[in-house]
Amino acid sequence: MSTIAVVPGSFDPVTLGHLDVIERAAGIFDEVHVVVVHNPAKEAMLPIAQRVSLIEQAVADRALPDSILVTSWSVGLLVDYCSDVGASVLVKGVRSQVDVAYETPMAIVNRNLAGVETIFMLPDPAHAHVSSSLVRQVSALGGDVAPYVPRAVAEYLDTVDQD
């Protein structure tokens, strides 16, 4: 029996910290679905299709396993997606106690609604300070985001910032 995990996020944009979590999840589970979701509490910088494309490029550039599928989900609950694909676990990267406090109620509700467990993965210390919102801010102010994001994202943001 194969174990399918879902790594959800807004990935606006995907960072090296996100990729670290995705790669480590791929080392634990037979199949990993990276699911770009819409967060109604956030105003997105990148369209969902662009985020999916950038994650696919980053996964390919790092030669990550073929067992990683990148997609999006915007209709219904995330646990509905999990049920549709047979996933029994969500993997969430957490950088601090603030992230844990935010994620814990959702983890409990997801388990209650659909029996989907959530695993919290601590970051690689090299990426623990990086968030997508920080990358967006640095990029908007003309700073170099290359140390924090995959090559495809840095190149994309450079072209967008030049427009």
DSSP file (Angstrom, degrees, kcal/mol; ACC not computed):
  #  RESIDUE AA STRUCTURE BP1 BP2  ACC     N-H-->O    O-->H-N    N-H-->O    O-->H-N    TCO  KAPPA ALPHA  PHI   PSI    X-CA   Y-CA   Z-CA
    1    1 A M              0   0    0      0, 0.0     2,-0.3     0, 0.0     0, 0.0   0.000 360.0 360.0 360.0 128.4    0.0    0.0    0.0
    2    2 A S        -     0   0    0     28,-0.1     2,-0.6    27,-0.0    27,-0.1  -0.616 360.0-134.4 -90.1 149.1    1.5    3.3   -1.0
    3    3 A T        -     0   0    0     -2,-0.3    28,-1.8    25,-0.1    27,-0.8  -0.892  17.1-161.1-104.8 124.7    1.3    6.3    1.3
    4    4 A I  E     -a   31   0A   0     -2,-0.6    84,-1.6    82,-0.5    85,-0.9  -0.909   7.6-171.3-108.6 129.3    0.3    9.6   -0.3
    5    5 A A  E     -ab  32  89A   0     26,-2.6    28,-2.9    -2,-0.5     2,-0.5  -0.880  12.5-145.0-117.1 151.2    1.1   12.9    1.4
    6    6 A V  E     -ab  33  90A   0     83,-2.3    85,-2.8    -2,-0.3    28,-0.2  -0.969   5.3-165.5-116.5 128.6   -0.1   16.4    0.5
    7    7 A V  E     -a   34   0A   0     26,-3.0    28,-1.8    -2,-0.5     2,-0.2  -0.901  22.9-173.3-110.0  98.8    2.2   19.4    1.0
    8    8 A P  E     +a   35   0A   0      0, 0.0     2,-0.3     0, 0.0    28,-0.2  -0.546  17.2 129.7 -93.8 158.7   -0.2   22.4    0.7
    9    9 A G  E     -a   36   0A   0     26,-1.8    28,-2.3    -2,-0.2     5,-0.1  -0.924  62.2-108.8 174.9 168.2    0.6   26.1    0.6
   10   10 A S        -     0   0    0     -2,-0.3     4,-0.1    26,-0.2    -1,-0.1   0.797  40.6-165.4 -81.4 -29.4    0.1   29.3   -1.2
   11   11 A F    >   -     0   0    0      1,-0.2     3,-0.7     2,-0.2    44,-0.1   0.898   9.9-177.6  48.3  52.3    3.7   29.2   -2.4
   12   12 A D  T 3  S-     0   0    0      1,-0.6   124,-0.2    33,-0.0    -1,-0.2  -0.627  86.6  -7.0-117.3  70.8    3.5   32.9   -3.4
   13   13 A P  T 3  S-     0   0    0      0, 0.0    -1,-0.6     0, 0.0    -2,-0.2   0.598  95.7-119.5 -96.9 173.7    6.3   32.4   -4.4
   14   14 A V    <   -     0   0    0     -3,-0.7     2,-0.2    37,-0.1   139,-0.1  -0.460  34.8-158.8 -66.3 140.7    7.9   29.0   -3.6
   15   15 A T     >  -     0   0    0    134,-0.2     4,-2.1    -2,-0.1   134,-0.3  -0.667  33.6-103.0-116.1 172.1   11.1   29.4   -1.5
   16   16 A L  H  > S+     0   0    0    132,-2.7     4,-2.0    -2,-0.2   133,-0.1   0.823 123.0  58.1 -64.1 -30.4   14.1   27.2   -0.8
   17   17 A G  H  > S+     0   0    0    131,-0.4     4,-1.9     2,-0.2    -1,-0.2   0.912 105.1  49.1 -64.3 -42.9   12.5   26.4    2.6
   18   18 A H  H  > S+     0   0    0      1,-0.2     4,-2.6     2,-0.2    -2,-0.2   0.939 110.8  50.2 -59.3 -46.9    9.4   25.1    0.8
   19   19 A L  H  X S+     0   0    0     -4,-2.1     4,-2.9     1,-0.2    -1,-0.2   0.859 106.4  55.8 -62.6 -34.9   11.5   22.9   -1.5
   20   20 A D  H  X S+     0   0    0     -4,-2.0     4,-2.3     2,-0.2    -1,-0.2   0.930 110.2  44.8 -61.1 -45.9   13.4   21.5    1.5
   21   21 A V  H  X S+     0   0    0     -4,-1.9     4,-2.5     2,-0.2    -2,-0.2   0.919 113.9  49.9 -64.7 -43.9   10.1   20.4    3.0
   22   22 A I  H  X S+     0   0    0     -4,-2.6     4,-2.2     1,-0.2    -2,-0.2   0.927 112.2  47.6 -60.6 -46.1    8.9   19.0   -0.3
   23   23 A E  H  X S+     0   0    0     -4,-2.9     4,-1.0     1,-0.2    -1,-0.2   0.910 113.0  47.4 -64.5 -43.0   12.1   17.1   -0.8
   24   24 A R  H  X S+     0   0    0     -4,-2.3     4,-0.5     1,-0.2     3,-0.3   0.880 110.6  52.4 -67.1 -37.0   12.2   15.6    2.7
   25   25 A A  H >X S+     0   0    0     -4,-2.5     4,-2.8     1,-0.2     3,-1.3   0.899 105.2  55.9 -63.1 -39.5    8.5   14.6    2.4
   26   26 A A  H 3< S+     0   0    0     -4,-2.2    -1,-0.2     1,-0.3    -2,-0.2   0.767 103.2  55.8 -64.7 -24.2    9.4   12.8   -0.9
   27   27 A G  H 3< S+     0   0    0     -4,-1.0    -1,-0.3    -3,-0.3    -2,-0.2   0.626 115.8  36.7 -79.8 -13.6   12.0   10.8    1.1
   28   28 A I  H << S+     0   0    0     -3,-1.3     2,-0.3    -4,-0.5    -2,-0.2   0.788 113.4  52.4-105.0 -40.1    9.3    9.6    3.5
   29   29 A F  S  < S-     0   0    0     -4,-2.8   -25,-0.1    -5,-0.1     3,-0.1  -0.690  73.0-130.2-106.8 154.0    6.2    9.1    1.5
   30   30 A D  S    S+     0   0    0    -27,-0.8     2,-0.4    -2,-0.3   -26,-0.2   0.845  96.1  16.5 -67.7 -34.5    5.6    7.1   -1.7
   31   31 A E  E     -a    4   0A   0    -28,-1.8   -26,-2.6    -6,-0.1     2,-0.5  -0.999  67.2-162.4-143.5 136.9    3.9   10.0   -3.5
   32   32 A V  E     -ac   5  68A   0     35,-2.5    37,-2.9    -2,-0.4     2,-0.6  -0.982   3.4-160.6-125.9 124.8    3.8   13.7   -2.7
   33   33 A H  E     -ac   6  69A   0    -28,-2.9   -26,-3.0    -2,-0.5     2,-0.7  -0.918   6.8-156.6-102.6 116.6    1.2   16.1   -4.0
   34   34 A V  E     -ac   7  70A   0     35,-3.3    37,-2.7    -2,-0.6     2,-0.6  -0.855  18.7-165.7 -91.4 115.5    2.4   19.7   -3.8
   35   35 A V  E     -ac   8  71A   0    -28,-1.8   -26,-1.8    -2,-0.7     2,-0.6  -0.907  14.8-150.7-116.6 114.8   -0.9   21.6   -3.8
   36   36 A V  E     -ac   9  72A   0     35,-2.8    37,-2.2    -2,-0.6     2,-0.3  -0.724  26.2-174.2 -80.7 120.2   -1.1   25.3   -4.5
   37   37 A V  E     - c   0  73A   0    -28,-2.3     2,-0.5    -2,-0.6    37,-0.2  -0.833  27.5-112.8-117.5 154.8   -4.1   26.6   -2.6
   38   38 A H        -     0   0    0     35,-0.7   -28,-0.1    -2,-0.3     3,-0.1  -0.746  23.7-155.8 -84.4 126.8   -5.8   30.0   -2.5
   39   39 A N    >   -     0   0    0     -2,-0.5     3,-2.1     1,-0.1     5,-0.1  -0.908   2.0-160.5-103.5 108.7   -5.6   31.6    0.9
   40   40 A P  T 3  S+     0   0    0      0, 0.0    -1,-0.1     0, 0.0    -2,-0.0   0.687  88.9  62.9 -64.3 -16.5   -8.5   34.1    1.3
   41   41 A A  T 3  S+     0   0    0     -3,-0.1     2,-0.4     2,-0.0    -3,-0.0   0.550 101.3  61.1 -83.1  -6.8   -6.6   35.9    4.0
   42   42 A K  S <  S-     0   0    0     -3,-2.1     2,-0.7     0, 0.0    -3,-0.1  -0.931  75.9-133.8-123.6 144.1   -3.8   36.8    1.7
   43   43 A E        -     0   0    0     -2,-0.4     2,-0.1     2,-0.0    -2,-0.0  -0.870  35.5-130.7 -93.2 120.0   -3.6   38.9   -1.5
   44   44 A A        -     0   0    0     -2,-0.7     4,-0.0     1,-0.1    -6,-0.0  -0.390  19.8-165.1 -76.2 144.5   -1.6   36.9   -4.0
   45   45 A M  S    S+     0   0    0      1,-0.2    -1,-0.1   -33,-0.1   -33,-0.0   0.835  79.3  44.4 -87.5 -43.3    1.3   38.4   -6.0
   46   46 A L  S    S-     0   0    0      1,-0.0    -1,-0.2     2,-0.0     5,-0.0  -0.824  90.1-111.4-107.6 141.2    1.4   35.6   -8.5
   47   47 A P     >  -     0   0    0      0, 0.0     4,-2.0     0, 0.0     3,-0.4  -0.338  33.3-113.7 -62.4 152.2   -1.4   33.8  -10.3
   48   48 A I  H  > S+     0   0    0      1,-0.2     4,-2.5     2,-0.2     5,-0.2   0.893 116.0  55.1 -57.2 -43.4   -2.0   30.2   -9.2
   49   49 A A  H  > S+     0   0    0      1,-0.2     4,-2.2     2,-0.2    -1,-0.2   0.875 108.1  49.8 -60.0 -37.0   -1.0   28.8  -12.6
   50   50 A Q  H  > S+     0   0    0     -3,-0.4     4,-2.5     2,-0.2    -1,-0.2   0.890 109.2  51.5 -68.6 -39.2    2.3   30.7  -12.5
   51   51 A R  H  X S+     0   0    0     -4,-2.0     4,-2.2     2,-0.2    -2,-0.2   0.921 110.0  49.3 -63.1 -43.6    3.0   29.4   -9.0
   52   52 A V  H  X S+     0   0    0     -4,-2.5     4,-2.5     1,-0.2    -2,-0.2   0.938 112.1  48.9 -59.7 -47.1    2.4   25.8  -10.2
   53   53 A S  H  X S+     0   0    0     -4,-2.2     4,-2.4     1,-0.2    -2,-0.2   0.902 110.5  49.8 -60.4 -43.5    4.7   26.3  -13.1
   54   54 A L  H  X S+     0   0    0     -4,-2.5     4,-2.3     2,-0.2    -1,-0.2   0.878 111.2  49.1 -66.3 -37.3    7.5   27.8  -11.0
   55   55 A I  H  X S+     0   0    0     -4,-2.2     4,-2.8     2,-0.2     5,-0.2   0.927 110.2  51.2 -66.8 -43.4    7.3   24.9   -8.5
   56   56 A E  H  X S+     0   0    0     -4,-2.5     4,-2.2     1,-0.2    -2,-0.2   0.915 111.4  47.9 -58.8 -42.7    7.4   22.4  -11.4
   57   57 A Q  H  X S+     0   0    0     -4,-2.4     4,-2.9     2,-0.2    -1,-0.2   0.917 112.3  49.0 -63.6 -43.1   10.5   24.1  -12.7
   58   58 A A  H  X S+     0   0    0     -4,-2.3     4,-1.8     2,-0.2    -2,-0.2   0.898 111.0  49.5 -65.2 -40.9   12.1   24.1   -9.3
   59   59 A V  H  <>S+     0   0    0     -4,-2.8     5,-2.3     2,-0.2     4,-0.2   0.911 114.2  46.0 -63.1 -42.7   11.4   20.4   -8.8
   60   60 A A  H ><5S+     0   0    0     -4,-2.2     3,-1.3    -5,-0.2    -2,-0.2   0.916 110.2  53.1 -66.5 -43.5   12.8   19.6  -12.2
   61   61 A D  H 3<5S+     0   0    0     -4,-2.9    -1,-0.2     1,-0.3    -2,-0.2   0.848 111.9  45.3 -61.3 -34.7   15.9   21.8  -11.7
   62   62 A R  T 3<5S-     0   0    0     -4,-1.8    -1,-0.3    -5,-0.2    -2,-0.2   0.427 108.3-127.3 -88.6   1.0   16.7   20.0   -8.4
   63   63 A A  T < 5 +     0   0    0     -3,-1.3    -3,-0.2    -4,-0.2    -2,-0.1   0.901  43.8 177.0  53.0  45.3   16.0   16.6  -10.0
   64   64 A L      < -     0   0    0     -5,-2.3    -1,-0.1     1,-0.2     4,-0.1  -0.333  39.5 -69.8 -74.6 163.3   13.6   15.7   -7.3
   65   65 A P    >   -     0   0    0      0, 0.0     3,-1.3     0, 0.0    -1,-0.2  -0.084  33.4-124.3 -58.5 151.1   11.8   12.3   -7.5
   66   66 A D  T 3  S+     0   0    0      1,-0.3    -2,-0.1    -3,-0.1    -6,-0.0   0.591 103.0  81.5 -67.5 -10.5    9.1   11.7  -10.1
   67   67 A S  T 3  S+     0   0    0    -38,-0.1   -35,-2.5   -41,-0.1     2,-0.6   0.413  71.4  96.2 -77.6   4.0    6.8   10.8   -7.3
   68   68 A I  E <   -c   32   0A   0     -3,-1.3     2,-0.5   -37,-0.2   -35,-0.2  -0.859  55.9-171.5 -98.7 122.3    6.2   14.6   -6.8
   69   69 A L  E     -c   33   0A   0    -37,-2.9   -35,-3.3    -2,-0.6     2,-0.5  -0.948   7.6-155.6-112.9 131.2    3.0   15.9   -8.4
   70   70 A V  E     +c   34   0A   0     -2,-0.5     2,-0.2   -37,-0.2   -35,-0.2  -0.925  32.1 135.4-110.0 128.7    2.4   19.7   -8.5
   71   71 A T  E     -c   35   0A   0    -37,-2.7   -35,-2.8    -2,-0.5     2,-0.3  -0.837  41.5-115.7-151.8-174.1   -1.2   20.9   -8.9
   72   72 A S  E     -c   36   0A   0    -37,-0.3     2,-0.3    -2,-0.2   -35,-0.2  -0.915  14.1-163.6-132.8 162.6   -3.7   23.4   -7.5
   73   73 A W  E     +c   37   0A   0    -37,-2.2   -35,-0.7    -2,-0.3     3,-0.1  -0.959  23.8 150.2-148.2 124.6   -6.9   23.2   -5.6
   74   74 A S        +     0   0    0     -2,-0.3     2,-0.6   -37,-0.2    -1,-0.1   0.341  52.3  84.5-137.3   5.5   -9.5   25.9   -5.2
   75   75 A V  S    S-     0   0    0      2,-0.1    -1,-0.1     3,-0.0     2,-0.1  -0.939  94.9 -28.8-117.3 114.2  -12.8   24.2   -4.8
   76   76 A G  S    S-     0   0    0     -2,-0.6     2,-0.1    -3,-0.1    -3,-0.0  -0.293 100.4 -21.0  84.0-168.0  -13.9   23.0   -1.4
   77   77 A L    >>  -     0   0    0      1,-0.1     4,-1.2    -2,-0.1     3,-0.9  -0.433  52.9-123.5 -80.5 151.2  -11.8   21.9    1.5
   78   78 A L  H 3> S+     0   0    0      1,-0.3     4,-2.2     2,-0.2     3,-0.2   0.851 113.2  60.8 -60.8 -34.7   -8.3   20.6    1.3
   79   79 A V  H 3> S+     0   0    0      1,-0.2     4,-2.4     2,-0.2    -1,-0.3   0.776  96.8  60.5 -66.3 -23.3   -9.3   17.4    2.9
   80   80 A D  H <> S+     0   0    0     -3,-0.9     4,-2.5     2,-0.2    -1,-0.2   0.917 105.1  47.7 -65.6 -42.3  -11.7   16.9    0.0
   81   81 A Y  H  X S+     0   0    0     -4,-1.2     4,-2.0     2,-0.2     6,-0.2   0.940 110.4  52.3 -60.4 -46.3   -8.6   16.9   -2.3
   82   82 A C  H  X>S+     0   0    0     -4,-2.2     5,-2.5     1,-0.2     4,-1.1   0.919 110.8  47.1 -56.1 -45.5   -6.9   14.4    0.1
   83   83 A S  H  <5S+     0   0    0     -4,-2.4     3,-0.4     1,-0.2    -1,-0.2   0.908 109.0  55.0 -62.2 -42.6  -10.0   12.1   -0.1
   84   84 A D  H  <5S+     0   0    0     -4,-2.5    -1,-0.2     1,-0.2    -2,-0.2   0.859 118.1  33.4 -60.3 -36.9  -10.1   12.4   -3.9
   85   85 A V  H  <5S-     0   0    0     -4,-2.0    -1,-0.2    -5,-0.1    -2,-0.2   0.466 112.5-111.4-101.7  -2.2   -6.4   11.3   -4.3
   86   86 A G  T  <5 +     0   0    0     -4,-1.1   -82,-0.5    -3,-0.4     2,-0.3   0.759  58.9 159.6  80.4  25.3   -6.3    8.9   -1.3
   87   87 A A      < -     0   0    0     -5,-2.5    -1,-0.2    -6,-0.2   -82,-0.2  -0.645  22.9-176.2 -83.7 136.7   -3.9   11.0    0.8
   88   88 A S        +     0   0    0    -84,-1.6    29,-2.0    -2,-0.3     2,-0.4   0.436  63.6  46.3-109.3  -2.5   -3.9   10.2    4.5
   89   89 A V  E     -bd   5 117A   0    -85,-0.9   -83,-2.3    27,-0.2     2,-0.4  -0.999  57.8-151.5-147.2 142.7   -1.5   12.9    5.6
   90   90 A L  E     -bd   6 118A   0     27,-3.0    29,-3.1    -2,-0.4     2,-0.5  -0.898  16.1-151.8-104.8 141.7   -0.7   16.6    5.2
   91   91 A V  E     - d   0 119A   0    -85,-2.8     2,-0.4    -2,-0.4    29,-0.2  -0.973  15.7-177.2-116.4 123.5    2.8   17.8    5.6
   92   92 A K  E     - d   0 120A   0     27,-2.8    29,-3.0    -2,-0.5     2,-0.4  -0.976  21.0-138.0-123.2 130.4    3.3   21.4    6.8
   93   93 A G  E     - d   0 121A   0     -2,-0.4     2,-0.4    27,-0.2    29,-0.2  -0.711  22.0-167.2 -81.1 134.2    6.6   23.2    7.3
   94   94 A V        -     0   0    0     27,-2.3     3,-0.1    -2,-0.4    34,-0.0  -0.991  16.7-178.3-127.2 130.1    6.6   25.3   10.5
   95   95 A R        -     0   0    0     -2,-0.4     2,-0.3    27,-0.2    -1,-0.1   0.723  67.3  -4.2 -96.4 -25.8    9.3   27.9   11.2
   96   96 A S  S  > S-     0   0    0      1,-0.0     4,-1.8    26,-0.0     3,-0.3  -0.906  81.5 -83.0-156.3 177.7    8.3   29.1   14.6
   97   97 A Q  H  > S+     0   0    0     -2,-0.3     4,-2.5     1,-0.2     5,-0.2   0.760 122.7  63.2 -64.6 -24.2    5.7   28.8   17.4
   98   98 A V  H  > S+     0   0    0      2,-0.2     4,-2.0     1,-0.2    -1,-0.2   0.931 104.2  46.3 -64.7 -45.1    3.6   31.3   15.5
   99   99 A D  H  > S+     0   0    0     -3,-0.3     4,-2.7     2,-0.2     5,-0.2   0.911 112.2  50.9 -62.7 -42.2    3.3   28.9   12.6
  100  100 A V  H  X S+     0   0    0     -4,-1.8     4,-2.4     1,-0.2    -2,-0.2   0.922 109.8  49.9 -62.0 -44.2    2.4   26.0   15.0
  101  101 A A  H  < S+     0   0    0     -4,-2.5    -1,-0.2     1,-0.2    -2,-0.2   0.879 114.4  45.3 -62.3 -37.8   -0.3   28.1   16.7
  102  102 A Y  H  X S+     0   0    0     -4,-2.0     4,-0.6     1,-0.2    -2,-0.2   0.896 118.4  41.7 -70.5 -41.5   -1.8   29.0   13.3
  103  103 A E  H  X S+     0   0    0     -4,-2.7     4,-2.4     1,-0.2    -2,-0.2   0.768  97.2  75.5 -81.0 -27.9   -1.6   25.4   12.0
  104  104 A T  H  X S+     0   0    0     -4,-2.4     4,-2.2     1,-0.2     5,-0.2   0.910  94.7  47.4 -58.9 -49.6   -2.8   23.4   15.0
  105  105 A P  H  > S+     0   0    0      0, 0.0     4,-2.4     0, 0.0    -1,-0.2   0.903 113.4  49.8 -60.0 -37.8   -6.5   24.2   14.9
  106  106 A M  H  X S+     0   0    0     -4,-0.6     4,-2.8     1,-0.2    -2,-0.2   0.903 108.9  52.5 -65.4 -39.4   -6.6   23.4   11.2
  107  107 A A  H  X S+     0   0    0     -4,-2.4     4,-1.9     2,-0.2    -1,-0.2   0.908 110.6  47.5 -61.8 -41.8   -4.8   20.1   11.8
  108  108 A I  H  X S+     0   0    0     -4,-2.2     4,-2.4     2,-0.2    -2,-0.2   0.924 113.6  46.9 -65.7 -44.8   -7.4   19.2   14.4
  109  109 A V  H  X S+     0   0    0     -4,-2.4     4,-3.1     2,-0.2     5,-0.2   0.907 110.7  52.5 -64.7 -41.6  -10.3   20.1   12.2
  110  110 A N  H  X S+     0   0    0     -4,-2.8     4,-2.1     1,-0.2     6,-1.3   0.889 111.2  47.1 -62.4 -38.3   -8.8   18.2    9.2
  111  111 A R  H  X S+     0   0    0     -4,-1.9     4,-2.0     4,-0.2    -1,-0.2   0.920 115.1  46.4 -67.4 -42.9   -8.4   15.1   11.4
  112  112 A N  H  < S+     0   0    0     -4,-2.4    -2,-0.2     1,-0.2    -1,-0.2   0.892 116.5  44.2 -65.6 -40.5  -12.0   15.4   12.7
  113  113 A L  H  < S-     0   0    0     -4,-3.1    -2,-0.2    -5,-0.2    -1,-0.2   0.896 138.8  -2.1 -72.3 -41.3  -13.5   16.1    9.2
  114  114 A A  H  < S-     0   0    0     -4,-2.1    -3,-0.2    -5,-0.2    -2,-0.2   0.346  90.6-106.9-139.6   6.4  -11.7   13.4    7.2
  115  115 A G     <  +     0   0    0     -4,-2.0     2,-0.6    -5,-0.4    -4,-0.2   0.705  67.2 149.9  70.6  17.0   -9.2   11.5    9.4
  116  116 A V        -     0   0    0     -6,-1.3    -1,-0.3   -27,-0.1   -27,-0.2  -0.756  35.9-147.0 -88.2 121.6   -6.3   13.2    7.7
  117  117 A E  E     -d   89   0A   0    -29,-2.0   -27,-3.0    -2,-0.6     2,-0.4  -0.493   4.4-141.0 -83.7 156.4   -3.3   13.6   10.0
  118  118 A T  E     -d   90   0A   0    -29,-0.2     2,-0.5    -2,-0.2   -27,-0.2  -0.978   8.8-161.4-120.2 131.7   -0.9   16.5    9.8
  119  119 A I  E     -d   91   0A   0    -29,-3.1   -27,-2.8    -2,-0.4     2,-0.5  -0.954  11.1-146.1-110.8 127.4    2.8   16.2   10.3
  120  120 A F  E     -d   92   0A   0     -2,-0.5     2,-0.5   -29,-0.2   -27,-0.2  -0.811  12.5-160.3 -93.3 130.4    4.7   19.4   11.1
  121  121 A M  E     -d   93   0A   0    -29,-3.0   -27,-2.3    -2,-0.5  -100,-0.1  -0.947  12.3-134.8-114.8 125.1    8.2   19.5    9.7
  122  122 A L        -     0   0    0     -2,-0.5   -27,-0.2   -29,-0.2     2,-0.0  -0.450  30.5-108.6 -75.0 150.9   10.8   21.8   11.1
  123  123 A P        -     0   0    0      0, 0.0    -1,-0.1     0, 0.0     5,-0.1  -0.314  27.0-100.0 -78.9 159.8   12.9   23.9    8.7
  124  124 A D    >>  -     0   0    0      1,-0.1     3,-2.7  -107,-0.1     4,-0.7  -0.659  40.2-123.3 -65.5 130.5   16.5   23.5    7.7
  125  125 A P  T 34 S+     0   0    0      0, 0.0     3,-0.5     0, 0.0     4,-0.3   0.774 109.5  66.6 -54.1 -26.2   18.1   26.3    9.9
  126  126 A A  T 34 S+     0   0    0      1,-0.2     3,-0.1     2,-0.1  -109,-0.1   0.739 113.8  29.9 -65.9 -20.9   19.5   27.9    6.7
  127  127 A H  T X4 S+     0   0    0     -3,-2.7     3,-1.7     1,-0.1    -1,-0.2   0.355  86.9 105.1-118.4   3.6   15.9   28.7    5.6
  128  128 A A  T 3< S+     0   0    0     -4,-0.7    -2,-0.1    -3,-0.5    -1,-0.1   0.735  82.5  49.3 -63.2 -23.5   14.1   29.2    8.9
  129  129 A H  T 3  S+     0   0    0     -4,-0.3     2,-0.4    -3,-0.1    -1,-0.3   0.492  91.9  97.5 -92.7  -3.7   14.0   32.9    8.5
  130  130 A V    <   +     0   0    0     -3,-1.7     2,-0.3     4,-0.1  -115,-0.1  -0.724  43.2 167.6 -96.8 132.7   12.6   33.0    5.0
  131  131 A S     >  -     0   0    0     -2,-0.4     4,-2.2     1,-0.1     5,-0.2  -0.931  45.6-115.6-132.1 159.2    8.9   33.4    4.1
  132  132 A S  H  > S+     0   0    0     -2,-0.3     4,-2.7     1,-0.2     5,-0.2   0.886 117.2  55.1 -60.9 -38.3    7.2   34.1    0.9
  133  133 A S  H  > S+     0   0    0      2,-0.2     4,-2.1     1,-0.2    -1,-0.2   0.885 107.3  49.5 -65.2 -36.7    6.0   37.5    2.2
  134  134 A L  H  > S+     0   0    0      2,-0.2     4,-2.7     1,-0.2     5,-0.2   0.920 111.1  49.8 -64.9 -42.9    9.6   38.5    3.0
  135  135 A V  H  X S+     0   0    0     -4,-2.2     4,-2.7     1,-0.2     5,-0.2   0.919 110.2  50.6 -61.1 -44.1   10.6   37.4   -0.5
  136  136 A R  H  X S+     0   0    0     -4,-2.7     4,-2.6     1,-0.2    -1,-0.2   0.914 112.1  47.5 -60.4 -42.5    7.8   39.5   -2.0
  137  137 A Q  H  X S+     0   0    0     -4,-2.1     4,-1.5     2,-0.2    -2,-0.2   0.938 113.2  46.3 -65.9 -47.2    8.8   42.5    0.1
  138  138 A V  H  <>S+     0   0    0     -4,-2.7     5,-3.0     1,-0.2    -2,-0.2   0.922 115.0  48.2 -61.1 -44.1   12.5   42.3   -0.8
  139  139 A S  H ><5S+     0   0    0     -4,-2.7     3,-1.8    -5,-0.2    -2,-0.2   0.919 108.7  53.0 -62.6 -44.8   11.7   41.8   -4.5
  140  140 A A  H 3<5S+     0   0    0     -4,-2.6    -1,-0.2     1,-0.3    -2,-0.2   0.802 109.1  50.5 -62.3 -28.7    9.2   44.7   -4.5
  141  141 A L  T 3<5S-     0   0    0     -4,-1.5    -1,-0.3    -3,-0.2    -2,-0.2   0.301 123.7-103.4 -94.2  10.0   12.0   47.0   -3.1
  142  142 A G  T < 5S+     0   0    0     -3,-1.8    -3,-0.2     1,-0.2    -2,-0.1   0.602  71.8 145.1  85.2  11.8   14.5   45.9   -5.7
  143  143 A G      < -     0   0    0     -5,-3.0     2,-0.6    -6,-0.2    -1,-0.2  -0.345  57.6 -97.9 -82.0 165.1   16.5   43.5   -3.5
  144  144 A D        +     0   0    0      1,-0.1    -1,-0.1    -2,-0.1    -5,-0.1  -0.732  36.8 175.6 -84.8 116.0   18.2   40.3   -4.6
  145  145 A V    >>  +     0   0    0     -2,-0.6     3,-2.4     1,-0.2     4,-1.0   0.416  49.8 106.5 -98.6   0.0   16.0   37.3   -3.7
  146  146 A A  T 34 S+     0   0    0      1,-0.3     3,-0.3     2,-0.2    -1,-0.2   0.803  73.7  57.7 -53.2 -35.3   18.3   34.7   -5.3
  147  147 A P  T 34 S+     0   0    0      0, 0.0    -1,-0.3     0, 0.0    -2,-0.1   0.649 113.4  40.2 -70.1  -9.9   19.6   33.4   -1.9
  148  148 A Y  T <4 S+     0   0    0     -3,-2.4  -132,-2.7     2,-0.1  -131,-0.4   0.577 112.5  45.8-114.1 -14.0   16.0   32.5   -0.8
  149  149 A V  S  < S-     0   0    0     -4,-1.0  -134,-0.2    -3,-0.3    -1,-0.0  -0.867  87.4 -87.7-132.2 160.3   14.2   31.1   -3.8
  150  150 A P    >>  -     0   0    0      0, 0.0     4,-2.2     0, 0.0     3,-0.6  -0.264  47.0-105.3 -62.2 157.9   14.8   28.6   -6.6
  151  151 A R  H 3> S+     0   0    0      1,-0.2     4,-2.8     2,-0.2     5,-0.2   0.883 119.6  56.1 -52.5 -44.9   16.5   29.9   -9.8
  152  152 A A  H 3> S+     0   0    0      1,-0.2     4,-2.2     2,-0.2    -1,-0.2   0.876 108.9  47.0 -59.3 -38.5   13.3   29.9  -11.8
  153  153 A V  H <> S+     0   0    0     -3,-0.6     4,-3.0     2,-0.2     5,-0.3   0.931 111.4  49.9 -69.5 -45.7   11.6   32.1   -9.2
  154  154 A A  H  X S+     0   0    0     -4,-2.2     4,-2.0     1,-0.2    -2,-0.2   0.925 113.6  46.4 -59.1 -44.6   14.5   34.6   -9.0
  155  155 A E  H  X S+     0   0    0     -4,-2.8     4,-1.8    -5,-0.2    -1,-0.2   0.913 113.1  49.2 -64.7 -42.4   14.6   34.8  -12.8
  156  156 A Y  H  X S+     0   0    0     -4,-2.2     4,-2.3    -5,-0.2    -2,-0.2   0.934 111.7  48.1 -62.4 -46.4   10.8   35.3  -13.0
  157  157 A L  H  X S+     0   0    0     -4,-3.0     4,-2.7     1,-0.2    -1,-0.2   0.852 107.8  56.4 -65.8 -32.9   10.8   38.0  -10.4
  158  158 A D  H  X S+     0   0    0     -4,-2.0     4,-1.1    -5,-0.3    -1,-0.2   0.901 109.8  45.1 -63.4 -39.9   13.7   39.8  -12.1
  159  159 A T  H  X S+     0   0    0     -4,-1.8     4,-0.7     2,-0.2    -2,-0.2   0.877 114.7  48.2 -71.7 -36.7   11.6   39.9  -15.4
  160  160 A V  H >< S+     0   0    0     -4,-2.3     3,-0.8     1,-0.2    -2,-0.2   0.909 110.3  51.4 -68.8 -41.3    8.5   41.1  -13.5
  161  161 A D  H 3< S+     0   0    0     -4,-2.7    -1,-0.2     1,-0.2    -2,-0.2   0.771 105.8  56.6 -66.9 -25.6   10.4   43.8  -11.6
  162  162 A Q  H 3<        0   0    0     -4,-1.1    -1,-0.2     1,-0.2    -2,-0.2   0.694 360.0 360.0 -80.0 -17.9   11.9   45.1  -14.8
  163  163 A D    <<        0   0    0     -3,-0.8    -1,-0.2    -4,-0.7    -2,-0.2   0.488 360.0 360.0 -71.2 360.0    8.4   45.7  -16.3
